[in-house]
Amino acid sequence: MEQQRTLSGSSQSPRSPSSSQPFLSVSVTDPVKLGNGVQAYISYRVITKLYCDLFPRVVHREKAFGHVSQLEVSIGVSIIEVRIMAVFISRMHSKSWTNFPEYQGPEKIVIRRYSDFVWLRDRLFEKYKGIFIPPLPEKSAVEKFRFSAEFIEMRRQALDVFVNRIASHCELQQSEDLRLFLQAEEETMERLRSHETGIFKKKPADLMQIFKDVQSKVSDVVLGKEKPVEETDPEYEKMKHYIFELENHLSEAQKHAYRLVKRHRELGQSLSDFGKAVKLLGASEGNALGKAFSELGMKSEILSAKLQKEAHQLLMNFEEPLKDYVRAVQSIKATIAERASAFRRQCELAETMKLKEINLDKLMLIRSDKVAEAEHEYKEATESEQATKTFETIVKLMNQEMERFQEQKTLDMGIAFHEFAKGQARLANGIADAWRSLLPKLEACSSLVEN
Amino acid sequence: MMSHDSSDEHHQILHASQDDEVMESLILDDDGNDSVHRQHHRPTPPQSPNSPFNSFLDPPSYADAIFTSFDSNGHDQAIDETPARSGSDDYLHIVVTDPQKEQDIATSLVPGAATFYTYLITTRTNLPEFGGAGTEFAVRRRFRDVVTLADRLSEAYRGLFIPVRPDKSTVESQVMQKQEFVEQRRVALEKYLRRLAAHPVIGRSEELRVFLEAKGRLPLARTTDVASRMLDGAVRLPRQLLGGEAEVGEVVQPAKGGRDLLRIFKELKQSVTNDWGGSKPLVVEEDKEFMERKDKLVDFEHNLSNVSQQAESLVKFQQDMGETVGELGLAFVKLTKFETEEAIFESQRVRAADMRNVATAAVKASRLYRELNTQTIKHLDKLHEYLGTMLAVNNAFSDRSSALLTVQTLSSELASLHSRVEKLEVASSKIFGGDKSRMRKIEELKEAIRVTENAKICADREYERIKENNRSELERIDQERNSDFQSMLRGFVVNQAGYAEKMGAVWQKLAEETAAYSSDSS
């Protein structure tokens, strides 16, 4: 059941980026539980639409991203426990879309599951070193079995945001892997996904690299170089320290936010129990006082419902963004690790180059036959250049990403804070109104008593 | 006026740590006029700059109710705890303070002598029996004296709903620190004495007056064993019945005569097994109206107990909520500090400012929850008070049962005596000239009958007296209950509404501060 969606995408999660330029709009909808027992999983319907400036939209995020074309993904949900098939809807929009030439038709719908999202994330992480890949919601082996409605909705929302962020990133949106994810048939997707899992995830070259890493670590130890080679850039050190500290602070805030949700639920339950007890007391009294008690009891129960409602809002619009923030920081830590290994690789290869140079000079001195061979080898050693280039790219990207990340987070958190404040204000005012409305009734009861 | 004690109490509720200081300083830096600083905020009534009050909250009584913190010190409050119910201006105001450790003189030479605490009991009154308007005096009493007072009252005023005294020693007293325990007891004593004073009859009693006024040793008899207590009670009956003029010798002296002792022990056994429901109602209560009212009260107590339990839970969860909001605020304070210090990009500074607003709002809300809770406890305390009253009612009803038991026992005694006399008379009439021994026996029995008849007269009167006490008390608490609970409900609701309003204002402010991020804005 597709939600009615205006082209302004108002059904989107508030955190999903958007723009008024020609863009790709992706929606993730209809989570459906498939499979049985241990094999159960949820599938999502991912709808990709292309928009071309038909309905200019307000953008306050353009400045943050400054990109011309946007790939927009929105993930909607309707919870139906029905097996659905992929539905292809074609709807023609005029105009061509120069930025996304390979994308099919104005609309394309595919079915994806969580592991497909993981595949996408992993591919992007490998290909776009230095870029902070948007984080995914946790795998959660335990909750999977329960698949509560709340869990499903939270996951859907998080996946929505995930794909949207990729789609609105000027580099990531160009990714072929993204296009495959959004457009490929299910069988293709499955093939791609299973190809990547398990030990086959790493390519042979990577396995060699891992082996070499181990090798160099061993030789380091043997040679007395205990510490792995690390950068000494003070600004980068500061940034690393910032990221690690930030994770601690954010985790704490998120923990308290989660507790706050729980407190709302507990207080709600307590008010409900209190209301029931008061109503019983009122019933046994029977007179005007009894009526007063009954009214109070009923009001209590109404307020209990308000609290439960707000608890849900709080979870979705405040706690979840904070958790997302923590995940994003963890993703940055992964990039930091990538940078570290790129740096090490660069250093090693530089070492190797040096050794080869020394060797060459040596051979040239003794006029060995092997000179030609060694020269050839030396000239062809582009690996070192490549490693240096890779590392420098990462450094440059990270600096850009950092600024972008900070801006994005200020925005994300601003929205979260606003929703939080609105929710709490709504709740508090609702409570005040409810109690105030009780007062005239109490007055009536007490004047009855006096007569 | 800085009420340190109330802030101490608040410290207990939300553990003050040095983090709080960080929090305070951060917030005050930003918000110079913020008078929500904990120490200074408390005593300034409705001029809080945070939110102007809704009109119905302005009337002084409500504002006082909201802003006067729960003062556990026993100092005078804006709201007097013992309002004169009769509507007159009479007052009897009692304060218990200054616990002091003293030593038992008798054993003071022995090492490890028994020590005990005494409390200073100060009374202010305008009642004539104490010396007229504006009288104030104080005595020192120990807990044992309170027990004595309670015992004397329960004997003298059987049938009345006499407030139940604080427990002698609880498990807590073993576990708690001495200081805490003494403080707890002081509070309990104060509540107890005030309740006594508030009772229309007990408040004017001789026993209470003596307790409050007589310097030095408490001139009330201490008794410990049940049997002699019963004897005491029985002996005092005539004095009370006949207006205090009768001499002890004139009426029954139950201590003499084995028969009477037997009766007493029989009754004793019965009275001990009496309870609310009365598993085997050996006394037949014929007063239908009374039975109905009693049943209703049983119901009431049961429901009240439930409500009281739920109220306790509610308070706990409200407290938890306030704590968590506070902790959240604290976490954001730290984040604000962190981002501000480490800021490289402008967006970080913006975010730090946003987070500071969130932290401020959360901290304010947390304080409001704390205050709300303090007031809620105060209002819902009435529930607990009435549960205590139910105990007193229970006692009064068992007074009635045991008095009835006495009457019925005496009746059956009389009946059996009469039948024995009859039998003897019949037997001796058959013997010509009479039977000397039998005649003597008959005489003895007739004497016994006379004595028993007198006893029964007294017992009847006592029973009627108690019945009347019960009845008048039931009426009294019916009325009081209505008005007490109405005002409790009112206070609770006004309190909740008031604080919810204030919290709404706090969050509304934050919503406005973050309005730039709203998806509604264009």
Chai-1 contact restraints between the chains, C-beta under 6 A:
chainA,res_idxA,chainB,res_idxB,connection_type,confidence,min_distance_angstrom,max_distance_angstrom,comment,restraint_id
A,P14,B,S519,contact,1.0,0.0,6.0,A-B,restraint_1
A,V58,B,S522,contact,1.0,0.0,6.0,A-B,restraint_2
A,Y242,B,E342,contact,1.0,0.0,6.0,A-B,restraint_3
A,H249,B,K334,contact,1.0,0.0,6.0,A-B,restraint_4
A,H249,B,L335,contact,1.0,0.0,6.0,A-B,restraint_5
A,H249,B,F338,contact,1.0,0.0,6.0,A-B,restraint_6
A,E252,B,A331,contact,1.0,0.0,6.0,A-B,restraint_7
A,A253,B,A331,contact,1.0,0.0,6.0,A-B,restraint_8
A,H256,B,E327,contact,1.0,0.0,6.0,A-B,restraint_9
A,H256,B,L328,contact,1.0,0.0,6.0,A-B,restraint_10
A,H256,B,A331,contact,1.0,0.0,6.0,A-B,restraint_11
A,R259,B,T324,contact,1.0,0.0,6.0,A-B,restraint_12
A,L260,B,T324,contact,1.0,0.0,6.0,A-B,restraint_13
A,L260,B,L328,contact,1.0,0.0,6.0,A-B,restraint_14
A,R263,B,D320,contact,1.0,0.0,6.0,A-B,restraint_15
A,R263,B,M321,contact,1.0,0.0,6.0,A-B,restraint_16
A,R263,B,T324,contact,1.0,0.0,6.0,A-B,restraint_17
A,E266,B,F317,contact,1.0,0.0,6.0,A-B,restraint_18
A,L267,B,F317,contact,1.0,0.0,6.0,A-B,restraint_19
A,L267,B,M321,contact,1.0,0.0,6.0,A-B,restraint_20
A,S270,B,S313,contact,1.0,0.0,6.0,A-B,restraint_21
A,S270,B,L314,contact,1.0,0.0,6.0,A-B,restraint_22
A,S270,B,F317,contact,1.0,0.0,6.0,A-B,restraint_23
A,D273,B,Q310,contact,1.0,0.0,6.0,A-B,restraint_24
A,F274,B,Q310,contact,1.0,0.0,6.0,A-B,restraint_25
A,F274,B,L314,contact,1.0,0.0,6.0,A-B,restraint_26
A,A277,B,N306,contact,1.0,0.0,6.0,A-B,restraint_27
A,A277,B,V307,contact,1.0,0.0,6.0,A-B,restraint_28
A,A277,B,Q310,contact,1.0,0.0,6.0,A-B,restraint_29
A,V278,B,V307,contact,1.0,0.0,6.0,A-B,restraint_30
A,L280,B,N303,contact,1.0,0.0,6.0,A-B,restraint_31
A,L281,B,N303,contact,1.0,0.0,6.0,A-B,restraint_32
A,L281,B,V307,contact,1.0,0.0,6.0,A-B,restraint_33
A,S284,B,D299,contact,1.0,0.0,6.0,A-B,restraint_34
A,S284,B,N303,contact,1.0,0.0,6.0,A-B,restraint_35
A,L289,B,N482,contact,1.0,0.0,6.0,A-B,restraint_36
A,L289,B,F485,contact,1.0,0.0,6.0,A-B,restraint_37
A,A292,B,L489,contact,1.0,0.0,6.0,A-B,restraint_38
A,L296,B,L489,contact,1.0,0.0,6.0,A-B,restraint_39
A,E403,B,F345,contact,1.0,0.0,6.0,A-B,restraint_40
A,Q406,B,F345,contact,1.0,0.0,6.0,A-B,restraint_41
A,Q406,B,S347,contact,1.0,0.0,6.0,A-B,restraint_42
A,Q406,B,Q348,contact,1.0,0.0,6.0,A-B,restraint_43
A,E407,B,S347,contact,1.0,0.0,6.0,A-B,restraint_44
A,T410,B,S347,contact,1.0,0.0,6.0,A-B,restraint_45
A,T410,B,V350,contact,1.0,0.0,6.0,A-B,restraint_46
A,T410,B,R351,contact,1.0,0.0,6.0,A-B,restraint_47
A,M413,B,R351,contact,1.0,0.0,6.0,A-B,restraint_48
A,G414,B,D354,contact,1.0,0.0,6.0,A-B,restraint_49
A,G414,B,T514,contact,1.0,0.0,6.0,A-B,restraint_50
A,G414,B,Y517,contact,1.0,0.0,6.0,A-B,restraint_51
A,I415,B,Y517,contact,1.0,0.0,6.0,A-B,restraint_52
A,F417,B,D354,contact,1.0,0.0,6.0,A-B,restraint_53
A,F417,B,V358,contact,1.0,0.0,6.0,A-B,restraint_54
A,F417,B,T514,contact,1.0,0.0,6.0,A-B,restraint_55
A,H418,B,T514,contact,1.0,0.0,6.0,A-B,restraint_56
A,H418,B,Y517,contact,1.0,0.0,6.0,A-B,restraint_57
A,H418,B,S518,contact,1.0,0.0,6.0,A-B,restraint_58
A,A421,B,W507,contact,1.0,0.0,6.0,A-B,restraint_59
A,A421,B,L510,contact,1.0,0.0,6.0,A-B,restraint_60
A,A421,B,A511,contact,1.0,0.0,6.0,A-B,restraint_61
A,A421,B,T514,contact,1.0,0.0,6.0,A-B,restraint_62
A,K422,B,A511,contact,1.0,0.0,6.0,A-B,restraint_63
A,Q424,B,W507,contact,1.0,0.0,6.0,A-B,restraint_64
A,A425,B,G504,contact,1.0,0.0,6.0,A-B,restraint_65
A,A425,B,W507,contact,1.0,0.0,6.0,A-B,restraint_66
A,A425,B,Q508,contact,1.0,0.0,6.0,A-B,restraint_67
A,A425,B,A511,contact,1.0,0.0,6.0,A-B,restraint_68
A,A428,B,A500,contact,1.0,0.0,6.0,A-B,restraint_69
A,A428,B,M503,contact,1.0,0.0,6.0,A-B,restraint_70
A,A428,B,G504,contact,1.0,0.0,6.0,A-B,restraint_71
A,A428,B,W507,contact,1.0,0.0,6.0,A-B,restraint_72
A,N429,B,G504,contact,1.0,0.0,6.0,A-B,restraint_73
A,I431,B,A500,contact,1.0,0.0,6.0,A-B,restraint_74
A,A432,B,A497,contact,1.0,0.0,6.0,A-B,restraint_75
A,A432,B,A500,contact,1.0,0.0,6.0,A-B,restraint_76
A,A432,B,E501,contact,1.0,0.0,6.0,A-B,restraint_77
A,A432,B,G504,contact,1.0,0.0,6.0,A-B,restraint_78
A,W435,B,V493,contact,1.0,0.0,6.0,A-B,restraint_79
A,W435,B,Q496,contact,1.0,0.0,6.0,A-B,restraint_80
A,W435,B,A497,contact,1.0,0.0,6.0,A-B,restraint_81
A,R436,B,A497,contact,1.0,0.0,6.0,A-B,restraint_82
A,L438,B,V493,contact,1.0,0.0,6.0,A-B,restraint_83
A,L442,B,L489,contact,1.0,0.0,6.0,A-B,restraint_84
A,L442,B,R490,contact,1.0,0.0,6.0,A-B,restraint_85
A,S446,B,Q486,contact,1.0,0.0,6.0,A-B,restraint_86
A,V449,B,N482,contact,1.0,0.0,6.0,A-B,restraint_87
